[in-house]
């Protein structure tokens, strides 16, 4: 299975050019590919994760990715997918945003030792001379063909129309592809489905100017099962910058994933093996909620690091109760699991001595002592209503007494309702 097969299996591929030739090119050995990122803001957001993850998969498969920050094209503005002209940013704003984006991309892709490249197309686009560019590059483009592109056609039909500066965008992105081919031997460009026309234009330019075959691959527009655009909430976009969206807020976005999207998002937004991810499609109820916790943890860990992901996991446990993630569920995940010493802080706990149970402790008293009930009466009602559990087993009587027989692996796990846990750890 080559990397294109991996991307296809995981849901990244909507369309590609030269299918057989691309497969053969990939099989020949390490290749160089690129994705462009517009520096229109000082942070990427969840909507950028698909192209970022695709580049990361390429690198994991032994290929060399290029993340191209559009410091030059950002000065023009891409009309693709827009019904009105983008706001034109200053060179200072573009440069500031480009630096911030490079830092975020480094969390996913290893740029050490030239294993991947971080480039800014301002390096060559801002140095172009207009007349030589028209003569050498513009002559390869047909206006009749350009205006048939969906991105241009939609703008031409809008009230605002298509500005001349935006009309040049396709030429500039195509020139990027040619420049990356000349400088780094790059022959594969990837991007969102709205970039198909721009990508094909670059392929044609490489073919006409260098007599070489180049390739394109596009990603689908990812929406939730409800049809909402990925990464959009009532409060706005979900950013990768911790100052715009906190790690806890980021974690909570993923934990609230719709049931129908969990397996699909695990495939797209984590590196967990597909053999494990496919099993999630058959899950329901509590198991599916645990899978959501794995999704939230893994995605947060990729963006913000393990420490922040663990803190978010623990914060959610404190607010909504801990999730006991079974050891055999998505086992490749490094999420803290109950029973693992590294997860002690994830679940509220107290420390008892074995002699504390010498005469037994009524369960209703224990529930009150550890804070799972506000009073003895509330604890009794909890038991009567079937909401009290010892080591995962529902307790049916208010007369239940905790004894040494309830200790498992030096612990007793108490639960109130579906989400509130408390672990009693016994020390000799």
N, C-alpha and C positions, 0 to 999 in steps of 0.2 A: 504494500500500500504506500503510494507516494503522498507527498504533502497535499496535492490537489485532492486526492481521494479523502484525506483526513479532513480537509476543510469542507468538502462536500458532505461527508458523513455527519459533521457537526452542525451543518445548516448555514455555512458562510456563503455558499455560492449561488448566485442567481443566474448569471450568464458568463460565458467566456468565449473568446475568439480562438480559432484554429485548434479545436479540441485535441485532435490526434497529434498535431505538431507540438502543442504545448506539453502534452504528456511525455512525448519523446524528449523534448528539451529538458524537462525536469529530471527525467531518468538519466540523462547524460552526466549529470554531476551537479555540484553546487552552482546555483544561479543567483543573480542579483535582482531584487524586485523593489518596488517603491510604492508608497502611499503618500499623498499630499495632505497637509493639515493647514487650514486657513487660520492665521493668528488674529481673528476678529475679537477675541476676548483673552484675558490673562489666565484662563483655565479651560481645559477640555471638560467635557461632560459625558454622561453615560452614553449619549448618542454616538460618541467617538469610539466606544469600546470595541465594536466589531472590527473596524480596520486595525486598531491597535493589537487586538488579540490575534488577528490574522498574521500580522507581521511577526508576532511572538512565536506563533506556530511555525512559520517559515524558518525562523532562526533555530528553533528546537529540532527541526528536520535537517539541519546542517546547511541551510542557505543563508545568504547575506541580505538582510533587509535595509532599506533606506527609508528613513522618516524625513520627508521633505517639508520643512516649514515654509509656508508661502509668504515670506517677507516681501517679495516683489509682487506676486499676484494679488496679495492682500491690499496693495495700493490701488488696484483696479476694481476688484469685487467680482465674485462669481455670480452670474445671473441664474445659475441652475437652481431649480426648485423655489425661486423667489418670484413673487408677483409685483414687486417694486424694487427699485434700485437700493442696493446696500449702502449703509452709511460709509462714507469715505473717511478712513482714519489717517492720522498724521504718521509720518515716518517714525517719530519718537514713540508713538503709541504702538505701532506695529513691532518695533524693535523690542520694546518692553514685553509685549505679549509673547514674542518668539522665544525669548529667554525663559519665560515661565513654562511654556509648553515643552521645551527641551527637558526641563527637570522632571516633568510628569511622565514623559515618554520613557525616561531612563528607569522608571520603576518596573516596566514590563520587558524592556529590551536591553541586552548587555552590549554597550557600545565600546567596551574595552578591546584593545588589540585589533581594531578595525573589523571586529566580528559583525558590526552593524555601523551604519553611518547616519549622523544627524547633520543635515544640510539645510541651507536657507537659500531659496532661489533668488533672493535679492542680490546675491553675489554675482550673478550673471545678468539678470533681467534689468537691473538698474544701470547697467553699463552699455546696454544696447544703443546703437545709433539707428535712428528711425528709417532713413533712406536705405542703408544696407539691409536692415531687417525686412523691409518691404520687398526688396529686390531678391534676397536670398531665401527668405522663408515665406513671405506672403504670396509669392507666385505659385506655390504648391497648393493653395487653397481655392476652392470654388465657392463663391458667395451663394450661388444657387443651392449648393449642397448644405452649406452652413445654416441657412435660414430654415432648412427642413428639420434641423435638430430640435428635439422636444424643448430643451431649455430655452432656445431662442424663439421658437414658435409661440410658446406660452407668453413670453414677454411682449412679442410683437403684437399679439392679440389683446393685450391688456390696455387699460386706459393710459397708463404712464408710458407705455412703449419701451423700446430697447435703446439705451443710450449708446453712442459710438464707442465710449470707453469700455463698456461691457461687451460690445461686439468683438473687441480685440482679445477677450479673455481666452477663447478657444485657441487662438494662435499662440498665446503665451504658455498655456498648459502643454500644448503640443511641443513647443520649443523646449520646455522642461524635460520632456521625455527624450528628445534628441540630445540635449546636453548631458543627461545622465547616461545615455548610451555611449556618447563619445568619451566621457570622463571615467565611467565606472563599468562599462559593459552591461548596463541594465537593459533588459529586454522584456520585463514584465511589469505592467502598471496595474494596481488594484485600486478600487474605490467604490463608493456608493452607486446604487443603480442610477441615480440622477447624473452620474458622471460618464455614462456610456458614450455620449457623443464626443466629449472631450478626449476620452481615452482612445476611441477609434481614430480621431483626428491625429493624435500623437503616433499611433501605429502607422497610419498612412504617411506621415511625415518621415518617420524613420525609413520606411520602405522606399519612398521617392528620393530622399536625400542621401541615404547610405546603402540602398539596395539590400537591406537586411529585413528579416521577419521579426517583428515584435509582437507581444501578446498582451491581452487585456482580460481582466476578471473583475466582475462587479458583485457587490454584496446586496442582499435584499434590504428593503426598509423594514426594520424590526418594530413591530407593534405588539402590544399586549393582547391577550385574548379578547379584551373588551374593545379593541380597535384603537386604543390610545397610543400616541407616539411614545416610544421608549424613552424613559428618563424625564418625562414631564409630570409634574404634580401641580396641585392647586397653588403651591407656593412658588412654582417656577421650575427651572431646570435643576437636576441633581448633578452637582459639580464634582470633579475630582480633587479640587482644592479644598483642604480641610478648613480654611477660613470662610469659604462660601457654603459648603455643606460639611458639617462636622462628621467625624468617623461614626459616631453613634447614629446620626441622622441618615448617613449613607447605609449603615447596617439595617436600619429600620425600613428603608425603601425596599431592600431585597427581602426582608423577612415577611413583608406584606404582599409578596408575589401571589398572583392568582394561582389556584391549584392547577389549572390547565397549562400554566407556563413553566412550572418548576423544572421538569426534565429538559425542556427546550433551552431554558436559560442556563442550566448547569452545563449543557453541551457548548453553548456559545461563550459563556462568561467565566468558565473555570477550565482548568487543565485536567480535571478528574477523568479517568479512563472511561471510554464510552461503554465498556462492558459493565461498569458500575452504574453509569447514568441511565442506561436503558431500563434497569430494574425499577427506577423511580416512577416510570410511566404507569406501573401497575400498583403503586401505593395509594393509600387513602387515609383519612383520619389522622391519628396521632403520628403514624409513620411519615406521612407527607409533611406534617408540620416540622418533624425533625429534619427532613430533607431540606425544607426551607431554611432552617437554621444553618445547615451546612452550606447552602448557597450563599446566605448572607455573610457567613464567616469567611468563606473562600474569596468572595469578591472584595470584601473589605480588606482582607489580608493583602491581596494583590495591589490595591491602591494605597493603603495606609500603613502596611506592615503588620506583622504578627502581634506586636504589643497592643496596638490600637484595636485590632480585630478582637483580641481577647478581652480587652476592657469593654468593648461594645457588647460582646457576648455576655460578659458578667453583668453589665448594666441592665441588659434586657432581662437577665435572670432575676436581678433584684427588683425590677419593676413588675414583671409579669410571671415570675416563677421560672425555675430552671427546666430545661428540656434534657431528659436523660437520653442521650444519643447512643443507640446500641453500637457495640463494637463492630458488628458485621454490616452496618449501614454505611455505604460509601466509604469503605475502610481506608482508601488512599487519602482521605481528608485528614488534615492535622487539627481539626476542631477539638477543643477540650471535651472529654467524655467522662461521665460519672465513673468512678472507680479508678481513674487515672490520677496519680498524685499531682500532676501538673494542673488539675482542674479544681483543687481544693477551694480556691477563692471564687469559683464560679457559682457555688451553691452555699447559701448561708449555713453555718455549722456551729456546733458547740462541742466542747470536750468534756466527757464524763469519765469517771473511773468505774471499773468493773463492780466494785462494792456498792456503787450507787444503785445497782439493780439487785442487790442481795435480797431485799424483801419485795422486789417488784415495784414498778411505778405505774399507776393507772394511766391509761393512754390519754384521757381527757386532761389530766394534770400535765403530762409531758407536752401536749399540744400547746397548752397555755404557757408553760415554762420557756419553750423555744420561740414563741411569738407567732405561731400559726393560728392562734385563737386569742381574742382579747380577754376572755374570762373562762372560768370553768364551765359556766352555763353555755357560753357560745361554743365551747369545745364539745360539750355533750350534744348540742343541737347539730353540730357538724357531723358527728358520728351517726346520730339518728337519721340524718338525711342522706347518708351514704357517701359523704364527701371526705372521709378520713381513710388514709392508706398507710400501711406499714410495709416497707420493702416492696411496694407495688401492689400489695394485696388489700382489697377493701375490707375494712373492719365493720362488722354488723352489729356489735353490741357495745353499749357504753361501759360495760363491766370489764372490757379488755384491759389486761395488765401487761406492760412490757417487762420481759424477763431476759435472762441471758440467752434463752433459746431464740430470741429475735435478732441476735447479733450475727451479721454476715460480713466476713472479711473485716472484722473489727469496727463495723459500722451498723447503724440502723438508719434507714432513710424514711423519714416521715413526709407525708404529702397531704396538703389541704386542697381539695378541688382538683382542677386540671393543671394548674400552673405554679402553685406555691410549694416549694420543697424546703426541707431542712434536714441536714445530716448530723447525726450524733456520732462522734468519733470517740472510741474508747481507748484510753491509755492505761497501761498497767501502773 
